[in-house]
Amino acid sequence: MPHVVIKMFPGRTPEQKDKLSRMITQAVMESIGVAETSISIAVEEVPREEWVERVFKPEIEGKADTLLKKPAYGIEVFEK
């Protein structure tokens, strides 16, 4: 514990993902006081055309009560 899952559009380099993982690991360690060895991080790349069905509806709308940070966009962004 804890396990962090990041869902994002494809296109980031391995170096960008590595930096993201290191920075999230540091933030988790400092903010909740756990050891680095307790943290796991996964990245799931989701194509833009699948975002609404695979992420927005089930993870953002469907679990709105669990979000600590809500996006500044809505589903209408993908309906254009």
N, C-alpha and C positions, 0 to 999 in steps of 0.2 A: 504494500500500500504506500502511496497512492499510485494509481495508473491513470495517465493522461492520454486522451485520444484527440488528435487534431485532424479535422477534416478540412480539406482545402482543394482548390482547383489544381490540376497538374501543372507542371512547368517550373517548379523550383529545382535548383541544382542540389546535388548531394551536400555541397558545402553550406548552402543556405539552410538545409534541413538539419545538418549537424549543429550549426550555430543556434538555430531555434531550440533544438533539444538541450544544448548546454545552458542556454539562458533560462529556459523553463525549469530545468533541474535546479539551477541556482535559486530561482525565485521560490520554488516549492520548499527547498531546504530552509531558506531564510524565513519564509512566512509561516510555516507550520511546524518547523523544528524536527524534520525527519532526516535520516541519513541518506546520502546519495544512493547507497545500496538498496534502499527501500523503494526507489522511484523507477517506474517504467513508463516509457513514452512510445506511442504508436502514431504513425501518419497514415491516413487513408486519403488517397487522391480520388476525388469525385469530379467527373467531367461536368462542365457548366450545364449542359443539357439534362443532366440527371440530378442536379442539386436540389431542385424543389421536391422531388419524390423521395430521394434518398437521405436528404439532410434537413431541408427547411421544414417540411410538414412533420416528419416524425421527431426530429431533435430540437427544433426551435419552437414551432407552434405547439407540438404535442407534449413538450416538457417545459413549457414556459415558466412553470412554477419552480423549476430547478435552476434556471439560468441566473448566473451571477452577473453577467454582462450581456445585455441584449443588443442585437445589431441595429444599426441606424437605417436599415433598408427593410422593405417588406416584399412580399411575394410578387408585387406588381413590377418589380425590377426585371423579373424573368419572363413576364408576360408580354413584353414589347417585341 
